[in-house]
Amino acid sequence: MNIQWYDWVGIVGTLMVLFAYYLLQAGRLHGNGLLYQLLNLFGAAGVLASLYGKFNIAVCLLMVVWLVISVYGLARTLKGGGAPKTPTP
């Protein structure tokens, strides 16, 4: 088994996304928190980098959208609009 640099980057990226999801489910992070957004952003970027070795259009599409959503969430969090709005009766 010959693991290249892009494989390692993809593994780390995958672990970041999974770790963010675990922390969210465990109640240790909020979905609108800075750490959650950064883990998803860098995780998706890492998985995208791993496609350098063997391209996969489905994974590419998923990770590009994941990255865009993460940037959107990060922008909302940084400008203070990350907290969910409660509906008024």
CNS distance restraints for C-alpha pairs under 8 A (distance, minus, plus):
assign (resid   3 and name CA) (resid   7 and name CA) 5.94 0.50 0.50
assign (resid   3 and name CA) (resid   8 and name CA) 7.15 0.50 0.50
assign (resid   4 and name CA) (resid   8 and name CA) 6.66 0.50 0.50
assign (resid   5 and name CA) (resid   9 and name CA) 6.30 0.50 0.50
assign (resid   6 and name CA) (resid  10 and name CA) 6.07 0.50 0.50
assign (resid   6 and name CA) (resid  49 and name CA) 6.02 0.50 0.50
assign (resid   6 and name CA) (resid  50 and name CA) 4.49 0.50 0.50
assign (resid   6 and name CA) (resid  51 and name CA) 7.54 0.50 0.50
assign (resid   6 and name CA) (resid  52 and name CA) 6.70 0.50 0.50
assign (resid   6 and name CA) (resid  53 and name CA) 6.60 0.50 0.50
assign (resid   7 and name CA) (resid  11 and name CA) 6.14 0.50 0.50
assign (resid   7 and name CA) (resid  50 and name CA) 5.32 0.50 0.50
assign (resid   7 and name CA) (resid  53 and name CA) 7.48 0.50 0.50
assign (resid   8 and name CA) (resid  12 and name CA) 6.18 0.50 0.50
assign (resid   8 and name CA) (resid  50 and name CA) 7.73 0.50 0.50
assign (resid   9 and name CA) (resid  13 and name CA) 6.07 0.50 0.50
assign (resid   9 and name CA) (resid  46 and name CA) 5.21 0.50 0.50
assign (resid   9 and name CA) (resid  47 and name CA) 6.97 0.50 0.50
assign (resid   9 and name CA) (resid  49 and name CA) 6.78 0.50 0.50
assign (resid   9 and name CA) (resid  50 and name CA) 6.20 0.50 0.50
assign (resid  10 and name CA) (resid  14 and name CA) 6.03 0.50 0.50
assign (resid  10 and name CA) (resid  43 and name CA) 7.95 0.50 0.50
assign (resid  10 and name CA) (resid  46 and name CA) 4.83 0.50 0.50
assign (resid  10 and name CA) (resid  47 and name CA) 4.24 0.50 0.50
assign (resid  10 and name CA) (resid  48 and name CA) 7.21 0.50 0.50
assign (resid  10 and name CA) (resid  49 and name CA) 6.47 0.50 0.50
assign (resid  10 and name CA) (resid  50 and name CA) 4.59 0.50 0.50
assign (resid  10 and name CA) (resid  51 and name CA) 8.00 0.50 0.50
assign (resid  11 and name CA) (resid  15 and name CA) 6.18 0.50 0.50
assign (resid  11 and name CA) (resid  46 and name CA) 7.69 0.50 0.50
assign (resid  11 and name CA) (resid  47 and name CA) 7.29 0.50 0.50
assign (resid  12 and name CA) (resid  16 and name CA) 6.15 0.50 0.50
assign (resid  12 and name CA) (resid  43 and name CA) 7.12 0.50 0.50
assign (resid  12 and name CA) (resid  46 and name CA) 6.84 0.50 0.50
assign (resid  13 and name CA) (resid  17 and name CA) 6.38 0.50 0.50
assign (resid  13 and name CA) (resid  42 and name CA) 6.54 0.50 0.50
assign (resid  13 and name CA) (resid  43 and name CA) 3.66 0.50 0.50
assign (resid  13 and name CA) (resid  44 and name CA) 6.11 0.50 0.50
assign (resid  13 and name CA) (resid  45 and name CA) 6.94 0.50 0.50
assign (resid  13 and name CA) (resid  46 and name CA) 4.31 0.50 0.50
assign (resid  13 and name CA) (resid  47 and name CA) 5.30 0.50 0.50
assign (resid  14 and name CA) (resid  18 and name CA) 6.17 0.50 0.50
assign (resid  14 and name CA) (resid  43 and name CA) 5.86 0.50 0.50
assign (resid  14 and name CA) (resid  44 and name CA) 7.45 0.50 0.50
assign (resid  14 and name CA) (resid  46 and name CA) 7.36 0.50 0.50
assign (resid  14 and name CA) (resid  47 and name CA) 6.28 0.50 0.50
assign (resid  15 and name CA) (resid  19 and name CA) 5.80 0.50 0.50
assign (resid  15 and name CA) (resid  43 and name CA) 7.33 0.50 0.50
assign (resid  16 and name CA) (resid  20 and name CA) 6.10 0.50 0.50
assign (resid  16 and name CA) (resid  39 and name CA) 5.48 0.50 0.50
assign (resid  16 and name CA) (resid  40 and name CA) 6.78 0.50 0.50
assign (resid  16 and name CA) (resid  42 and name CA) 7.53 0.50 0.50
assign (resid  16 and name CA) (resid  43 and name CA) 5.03 0.50 0.50
assign (resid  17 and name CA) (resid  21 and name CA) 6.28 0.50 0.50
assign (resid  17 and name CA) (resid  39 and name CA) 6.09 0.50 0.50
assign (resid  17 and name CA) (resid  40 and name CA) 5.18 0.50 0.50
assign (resid  17 and name CA) (resid  43 and name CA) 5.18 0.50 0.50
assign (resid  17 and name CA) (resid  44 and name CA) 7.13 0.50 0.50
assign (resid  18 and name CA) (resid  22 and name CA) 6.08 0.50 0.50
assign (resid  19 and name CA) (resid  23 and name CA) 6.09 0.50 0.50
assign (resid  19 and name CA) (resid  39 and name CA) 7.99 0.50 0.50
assign (resid  20 and name CA) (resid  24 and name CA) 6.13 0.50 0.50
assign (resid  20 and name CA) (resid  29 and name CA) 7.83 0.50 0.50
assign (resid  20 and name CA) (resid  36 and name CA) 5.67 0.50 0.50
assign (resid  20 and name CA) (resid  39 and name CA) 6.02 0.50 0.50
assign (resid  20 and name CA) (resid  40 and name CA) 6.81 0.50 0.50
assign (resid  21 and name CA) (resid  25 and name CA) 6.18 0.50 0.50
assign (resid  22 and name CA) (resid  26 and name CA) 6.00 0.50 0.50
assign (resid  23 and name CA) (resid  27 and name CA) 6.18 0.50 0.50
assign (resid  23 and name CA) (resid  28 and name CA) 5.04 0.50 0.50
assign (resid  23 and name CA) (resid  29 and name CA) 5.53 0.50 0.50
assign (resid  24 and name CA) (resid  28 and name CA) 5.93 0.50 0.50
assign (resid  24 and name CA) (resid  29 and name CA) 4.86 0.50 0.50
assign (resid  24 and name CA) (resid  30 and name CA) 6.01 0.50 0.50
assign (resid  24 and name CA) (resid  31 and name CA) 6.57 0.50 0.50
assign (resid  24 and name CA) (resid  36 and name CA) 7.79 0.50 0.50
assign (resid  29 and name CA) (resid  33 and name CA) 6.77 0.50 0.50
assign (resid  29 and name CA) (resid  35 and name CA) 7.77 0.50 0.50
assign (resid  29 and name CA) (resid  36 and name CA) 6.62 0.50 0.50
assign (resid  30 and name CA) (resid  36 and name CA) 7.01 0.50 0.50
assign (resid  31 and name CA) (resid  36 and name CA) 6.16 0.50 0.50
assign (resid  31 and name CA) (resid  37 and name CA) 7.46 0.50 0.50
assign (resid  32 and name CA) (resid  36 and name CA) 7.06 0.50 0.50
assign (resid  32 and name CA) (resid  37 and name CA) 7.06 0.50 0.50
assign (resid  32 and name CA) (resid  73 and name CA) 6.85 0.50 0.50
assign (resid  32 and name CA) (resid  74 and name CA) 7.95 0.50 0.50
assign (resid  32 and name CA) (resid  77 and name CA) 6.23 0.50 0.50
assign (resid  32 and name CA) (resid  82 and name CA) 5.15 0.50 0.50
assign (resid  32 and name CA) (resid  83 and name CA) 6.25 0.50 0.50
assign (resid  32 and name CA) (resid  84 and name CA) 7.96 0.50 0.50
assign (resid  33 and name CA) (resid  37 and name CA) 6.38 0.50 0.50
assign (resid  33 and name CA) (resid  77 and name CA) 6.67 0.50 0.50
assign (resid  33 and name CA) (resid  82 and name CA) 7.42 0.50 0.50
assign (resid  34 and name CA) (resid  38 and name CA) 6.14 0.50 0.50
assign (resid  34 and name CA) (resid  74 and name CA) 6.63 0.50 0.50
assign (resid  34 and name CA) (resid  77 and name CA) 6.50 0.50 0.50
assign (resid  34 and name CA) (resid  78 and name CA) 7.66 0.50 0.50
assign (resid  35 and name CA) (resid  39 and name CA) 6.05 0.50 0.50
assign (resid  36 and name CA) (resid  40 and name CA) 6.31 0.50 0.50
assign (resid  37 and name CA) (resid  41 and name CA) 6.07 0.50 0.50
assign (resid  37 and name CA) (resid  70 and name CA) 5.68 0.50 0.50
assign (resid  37 and name CA) (resid  71 and name CA) 7.70 0.50 0.50
assign (resid  37 and name CA) (resid  73 and name CA) 6.46 0.50 0.50
assign (resid  37 and name CA) (resid  74 and name CA) 5.58 0.50 0.50
assign (resid  38 and name CA) (resid  42 and name CA) 6.01 0.50 0.50
assign (resid  38 and name CA) (resid  70 and name CA) 7.55 0.50 0.50
assign (resid  38 and name CA) (resid  74 and name CA) 7.32 0.50 0.50
assign (resid  39 and name CA) (resid  43 and name CA) 5.68 0.50 0.50
assign (resid  40 and name CA) (resid  44 and name CA) 5.94 0.50 0.50
assign (resid  40 and name CA) (resid  66 and name CA) 7.59 0.50 0.50
assign (resid  40 and name CA) (resid  67 and name CA) 7.36 0.50 0.50
assign (resid  40 and name CA) (resid  70 and name CA) 6.19 0.50 0.50
assign (resid  41 and name CA) (resid  45 and name CA) 6.29 0.50 0.50
assign (resid  41 and name CA) (resid  66 and name CA) 7.58 0.50 0.50
assign (resid  41 and name CA) (resid  67 and name CA) 5.44 0.50 0.50
assign (resid  41 and name CA) (resid  70 and name CA) 5.29 0.50 0.50
assign (resid  41 and name CA) (resid  71 and name CA) 6.80 0.50 0.50
assign (resid  42 and name CA) (resid  46 and name CA) 6.06 0.50 0.50
assign (resid  43 and name CA) (resid  47 and name CA) 6.35 0.50 0.50
assign (resid  44 and name CA) (resid  48 and name CA) 6.17 0.50 0.50
assign (resid  44 and name CA) (resid  63 and name CA) 5.33 0.50 0.50
assign (resid  44 and name CA) (resid  64 and name CA) 7.49 0.50 0.50
assign (resid  44 and name CA) (resid  66 and name CA) 6.38 0.50 0.50
assign (resid  44 and name CA) (resid  67 and name CA) 5.71 0.50 0.50
assign (resid  45 and name CA) (resid  49 and name CA) 6.17 0.50 0.50
assign (resid  45 and name CA) (resid  63 and name CA) 7.39 0.50 0.50
assign (resid  45 and name CA) (resid  67 and name CA) 6.89 0.50 0.50
assign (resid  46 and name CA) (resid  50 and name CA) 6.37 0.50 0.50
assign (resid  47 and name CA) (resid  51 and name CA) 6.87 0.50 0.50
assign (resid  47 and name CA) (resid  63 and name CA) 7.04 0.50 0.50
assign (resid  48 and name CA) (resid  52 and name CA) 7.63 0.50 0.50
assign (resid  48 and name CA) (resid  59 and name CA) 7.87 0.50 0.50
assign (resid  48 and name CA) (resid  60 and name CA) 6.26 0.50 0.50
assign (resid  48 and name CA) (resid  63 and name CA) 6.29 0.50 0.50
assign (resid  48 and name CA) (resid  64 and name CA) 7.61 0.50 0.50
assign (resid  50 and name CA) (resid  54 and name CA) 7.52 0.50 0.50
assign (resid  51 and name CA) (resid  55 and name CA) 4.65 0.50 0.50
assign (resid  51 and name CA) (resid  56 and name CA) 6.66 0.50 0.50
assign (resid  51 and name CA) (resid  60 and name CA) 7.39 0.50 0.50
assign (resid  55 and name CA) (resid  60 and name CA) 7.66 0.50 0.50
assign (resid  56 and name CA) (resid  60 and name CA) 6.07 0.50 0.50
assign (resid  57 and name CA) (resid  61 and name CA) 6.05 0.50 0.50
assign (resid  58 and name CA) (resid  62 and name CA) 6.20 0.50 0.50
assign (resid  59 and name CA) (resid  63 and name CA) 6.03 0.50 0.50
assign (resid  60 and name CA) (resid  64 and name CA) 6.02 0.50 0.50
assign (resid  61 and name CA) (resid  65 and name CA) 6.24 0.50 0.50
assign (resid  62 and name CA) (resid  66 and name CA) 6.05 0.50 0.50
assign (resid  63 and name CA) (resid  67 and name CA) 5.89 0.50 0.50
assign (resid  64 and name CA) (resid  68 and name CA) 6.21 0.50 0.50
assign (resid  65 and name CA) (resid  69 and name CA) 6.12 0.50 0.50
assign (resid  66 and name CA) (resid  70 and name CA) 6.08 0.50 0.50
assign (resid  67 and name CA) (resid  71 and name CA) 6.18 0.50 0.50
assign (resid  68 and name CA) (resid  72 and name CA) 6.22 0.50 0.50
assign (resid  69 and name CA) (resid  73 and name CA) 6.12 0.50 0.50
assign (resid  70 and name CA) (resid  74 and name CA) 5.95 0.50 0.50
assign (resid  71 and name CA) (resid  75 and name CA) 6.06 0.50 0.50
assign (resid  72 and name CA) (resid  76 and name CA) 6.28 0.50 0.50
assign (resid  73 and name CA) (resid  77 and name CA) 6.06 0.50 0.50
assign (resid  73 and name CA) (resid  82 and name CA) 7.01 0.50 0.50
assign (resid  74 and name CA) (resid  78 and name CA) 6.04 0.50 0.50
assign (resid  75 and name CA) (resid  79 and name CA) 6.17 0.50 0.50
assign (resid  76 and name CA) (resid  80 and name CA) 6.17 0.50 0.50
assign (resid  76 and name CA) (resid  81 and name CA) 4.89 0.50 0.50
assign (resid  76 and name CA) (resid  82 and name CA) 4.93 0.50 0.50
assign (resid  77 and name CA) (resid  81 and name CA) 5.65 0.50 0.50
assign (resid  77 and name CA) (resid  82 and name CA) 4.17 0.50 0.50
assign (resid  77 and name CA) (resid  83 and name CA) 7.59 0.50 0.50
assign (resid  78 and name CA) (resid  82 and name CA) 7.60 0.50 0.50
